[in-house]
Amino acid sequence: MAKWKTNLQKSACEWLTAHPDVSKSELARRAGIDKAMVMRVTSGERNDVAGETAMALAGAMGLSVEDLYAGRSTSAVTAPAIAPADGAGDVQMFSLRQLVVNPSNPRKTFDAEALAELAESIFTHGILQNLVAAPASKDGRNVVIAGGRRQRALIKLAEAGRWDENAPNIPVRVLAGDDARVLALAIVENLQRVELSPMEEAEAFTELQQLDATVWTTARIAETVHRTQRFVQQRLALATKLTAKAKKAISDGTISVETARVLTMAPMKRQAEIIGEIERAKENGWGMPDADDIRERLVDGWVPVKNAAFDPALYTGEIVTDEETGERYFNDAEAFNTLQCAAAEAKAAEYEGKRAWVKIVDHAKGQHFNSYEYNTSKRKDLSDTGVVIKINYERTIEILDGQVKRVASGVPQADAPRGARVSGKEAGEQPAPEPYTNALLVHARRTKSAALQDRIAHYAFADNGDTVITLAIIGLLRGDESYVKIDTAMRQNTDQLQGRHVGQRLAHFLSLLNPKRNKSNDEERVTFDRIGHLRIETLWDKLRAWEPRERMELFSLLVADQCGFFVGYSKPPPHHNAFDLKLAAHLEFDMTAVWRPDDAWLDGSRKARLEAFARAIRLEPIPKSTVQLRAAIKKRFADAHQGGAPLPPPEEWVPPEVRILDAAGFKEAFKASNKEPGERRSRGADGGEEARP
């Protein structure tokens, strides 16, 4: 140790001496670490490095981390299944003519400039590390299985007349063993000592498994090449699941390793479509989709396995796992839909004879269930009620049991106790004035508009764009007074919020149209000026290069972004008109499913309003201070989210101002929201059980 300050220094310096073709800069590049770190290690300044850095450095040197810290420059690991026979492996001197280039070398590409530099180094200093070759073939020559770059450098020298190809001046270690053992060792030697591209590495792993999959498991390969088992599995997927065109794209740098890994989830036909799109984008200088973009588009057309109401074993297609999230998907939506519909029919059959009526509602077929027209019975005997089995647009199945048709005020209701009638508005009774601030009402309107936009955007493909086309027609015909502001100047002058999903997807598409303007900023809305001053013909060409589904999604986002509640809501009491109610019913848009109190709502609500809300969410005790009350409400929701005491059903506490209600409905809902929780559950705004708007 007198010569070396640290074992790390000894290991790195001796390894570099044994590999004259690798400089400190090259070693840093191979390891993916800063050159300064390699310099500090080789100078003895560092006797320890971070775990990830140690693994990266050891991997680049073909060593284990233990080898690195033990001061070894060669691996102490020997693969027992492919170890050479006793007495084999002695170094002998060969001439260049006795050696044959290995056609099975995992490394397929060689940098000409680096090869020329290596040739000069060998000419000046000689061969400092022996080559490894297979036993002699019938013609008496030996195939080089490790040291292919040095062999090619020697060939260049011989071609230039600077190396005697007949002189026995090349040190070679000859292996002994059968063909399979020799080939396996050749692959391992190259994996440990040569920097391979991702595809070369993937194909080398595949060759090992093809030799003997029982011996060369992913765990065994990972241990041998000092990688994780997951890394080996991901590389194998590149070799076994990608099309030839996709493999070429990763080899020539058209796509990244991350993008290639995402493509392994896609069927061959879909891979070809995506690679074609990427190539067109590259040729035209457009923004190319990254791995996250492609993953989102792939997953968008698939169905999560967790949505299945049937045994997944019945599905005969491929189930794909997203490696990033671990989510499993059916990649054949049509086959899934057939099984899901059959499951709905089976579930309906279970209720036959047990309920007065059974109804299957399939949203994809244009069928709808207007929940506001029904009450849900709380009685134990539901034999005289109905059950609705909903197949939602997301193709999940939802069962609504105990459904009773609501009737007009004053008419006996089937679900009520005998003799009871549904009460209407009591004569002369007026709700107490609502302690709202103007800021609260503005925020409530903006919040609902943002949620409405996201719902419209998600709804787009449920009816092949029919809804957004209808909204666009309304905006074009009545843009000055409707809820769809097609005139962008008019729209951007409003104080409307933007749906989170709408903003994210708009930013994605607009950046594809003009990548130069794709800059993150703190603006509240993603605005159309992100496309800059693209010429109309350029915009046409880019849009036509997209798939129809992409254009439909952008159209839907643009229409959704122009939608909101612009009129009628500021007049007391705050309410919605008939169009709002119709649109909400059509979209099955329910604020009780998405709304949670935020800072703006809490700050805009006066104390009496907050106390009523606190009672509705079962907050005990209720603080006296308004500041403490707001903090307690936030903590109540945070605790429930983290597994604490659950909140009551949203219908009991979502305030009227953020729900989609007409004037009468608002008054009744407000009156109900100020009652004690027990009263609210027993008698809703309409005199019966409170229904979701």
Residue, then its C-alpha position, 0 to 999 in steps of 0.5 A: m500500500a506504500k505506492w497507493k493512498t487508498n484501495l480505490q486509487k489502486s484499483a482504478c489506476e491498475w485497471l487504467t494501466a491494463h486498459p491503455d485504450v481507456s483514458k480517465s475521461e473515457l472511464a468517466r463517460r462510461a460510468g456516467i460520472d463527473k471526470a473530476m470524480v475519477m481524477r480525485v479517485t486516481s490521485g488518492e484524494r477520495n477513499d470512499v464515494a457514494g453508493e451509486t457512484a461506486m456501482a457505476l464506476a465498478g460496472a464500467m470497469g467490469l468489477s464488483v463494488e467489493d473488488l473496487y474497495a478491495g483494491r482489485s483491478t480484475s474481477a474476483v468473480t468466476a462463473p462456475a458453469i463456464a470456468p475453463a478446464d484444468g490447465a487451460g487458459d495459459v497465455q501463448m504468442f500468436s501471429l495476426r494471421q492465426l486469429v479470426v474476427n468473431p462474427s458473434n461479437p456482441r459489439k457490432t459498431f466500432d468508432a473509427e477515430a477511437l480505433a485509430e487512436l488505439a492502433e497508434s497506442i499499440f504501435t508505440h507501447g505494444i499490446l499491454q493486455n492479452l486477447v482471449a480466443a476459442p480453441a483452434s478450429k479445423d483450419g488451425r485458426n482461433v476465433v477471438i472472443a475478447g479483445g475485438r477492438r485490439q484485433r481490429a487495431l492490429i489489422k489496421l496497422a498490418e494493412a498500413g504495413r506497420w505490423d508483421e501479421n506473420a510474426p508471433n507477437i500477440p499474447v493470447r489466452v486460449l480457452a478450453g471447453d465445448d462450444a456452448r461453454v466457450l460461447a458463454l464465456a465469450i459473451v460474458e467477457n465482452l459484457q464485463r470488459v467492453e462498453l456495449s450499446p443498449m441493443e448490443e447488451a440486450e442481444a448478448f443477454t438473449e444469446l446467453q439465455q438461448l444457450d441454456a435458460t435454466v443456467w442463465t437466468t436473469a438473476r445469474i446474468a445480473e450477478t455475472v455482469h454486476r447489474t440489477q435483475r430488473f436491468v437485465q429484464q428490461r434489456l431482454a424486453l428490448a431484444t424480445k418485444l421490439t420490432a426490427k425497425a424499433k431496434k434499429a431506431i434505438s441503435d441509431g439514436t432516433i429513440s432513447v432507451e426510455t422510449a424503447r422500454v415504453l414501446t415494449m408494452a405496445p403490439m408490433k403494429r402500434q410500434a410501427e405506427i409510433i416509430g413512423e410518427i417519430e421518423r416523420a417528426k425528425e425529418n420535418g424538425w418537429g417536436m418528437p414525443d418523449a417516453d412519457d407522451i408515448r406511455e400516456r397515449l398507449v395507456d389511453g387506449w387500454v383498460p386497467v385490469k382492476n376495472a374488470a368485473f370478470d375473472p381476468a383469466l377469461y381474457t385471451g389477449e395480452i395483459v401489459t404491465d407499465e414498468e413505471t407505475g406497475e399498473r396492469y392493462f388489457n391491451d385489447a379494449e374490444a375483447f375487454n368490453t365484450l367480457q365486461c358487458a357479459a359480466a353486467e348481464a350476469k350481474a343483472a341476472e342475479y337481481e332478477g326476481k329480487r327487485a321490481w325492475v333491473k336496468i343496464v345502462d351502457h354509456a358507450k351506447g348513448q344510454h344515460f341514467n339521470s340520478y337526479e330523477y331517483n332517490t335511493s331507498k334506505r329501507k332493508d326490504l328493497s324488493d319493490t325498488g329497482v337496480v341500475i347497473k351502469i357501464n361507465y365510459e371508463r368501462t367500469i361497472e357501477i351498481l345503484d341498488g334501491q332506486v325509486k323514481r322521484v315524483a313531483s312535489g305533493v304527490p305520494q312517493a313510492d319509497a316513503p312510508r305509507g300515507a307520507r307525502v313529499s313536502g314542497k316549499e312551505a308557504g311563506e318560508q324563506p331561507a335565511p340570508e346566505p353569509y357569502t362573500n363576493a369572492l366566494l361566489v366568484h371562486a365557486r363559479r371558477t372552480k365549477s368551470a374548471a371541473l366542467q372543462d375536464r369533464i368535457a375533455h374526458y367525455a370527448f371520445a365517449d360519443n365520438g366527439d358529438t358532444v364537443i361538436t354540439l358545444a362548438i356549434i352553440g358557441l359559433l351561433r351564440g358565442d356572445e351570450s352562451y357558455v361556449k366562448i369561441d371568440t378567443a379574445m372574448r374568452q381570454n378577457t374572462d377571469q375563468l380558471q382552467g381545468r388541470h387536465v385541459g391545461q396539461r394536455l393543451a400544453h403538450f399539444l401546443s408544444l408539439l406544434n411549436p417546440k420553441r415556445n414550450k417553456s414552463n411558466d407560472e401563468e394560471r392558464v395555458t394560452f394559445d399564443r404558445i404556438g407563436h406565429l406559425r404560418i397557416e400552411t405550416l400549422w395545416d401540415k403539422l396537424r395533418a401529420w397527426e393521427p385522427r384521434e390526436r386531432m380530435e383530442l386537441f379539438s375537444l380540449l380547445v372547445a372544453d377550454q372555451c366552456g364555463f359558467f359565464v352568465g346568470y350566476s351572480k344574481p341572488p340566489p347564486h344558481h344555474n339555469a336550464f342549460d347548465l342543468k341539461l349539460a350537467a345531466h348529459l355529462e353526468f357532471d357531479m361536483t360532489a365527486v370532485w370538490r374539496p374545500d381549498d384555501a380560497w373557499l375557506d377564506g371567502s366563507r364567513k364564520a357562520r358558513l364555516e360552522a355549518f360546514a364543520r357540523a356537516i363533516r362531523l368536526e368536534p369540537i368546533p373552534k371558536s376562532t375563525v382562523q382556528l376553524r379554517a385550520a381545523i377543517k383542513k386538518r379534518f380532511a387531511d386526517a380522513h385522507q390518511g386513514g383517520a375517521p372517514l368523512p360523511p357522504p359528500e352529498e351531506w357537506v358539499p356546499p350549495e354554491v359549488r353544486i349545479l342547482d337551479a334557484a329553487g334547488f339552491k334555496e332548499a339545499f342551503k336550508a338543508s345545509n344549515k340543519e344539524p346532520g341528523e336532520r339533514r340525513s332524514r329530510g333533504a332539500d326536496g322533502g325526501e332523501e337528498a339526491r345528488p345534483 
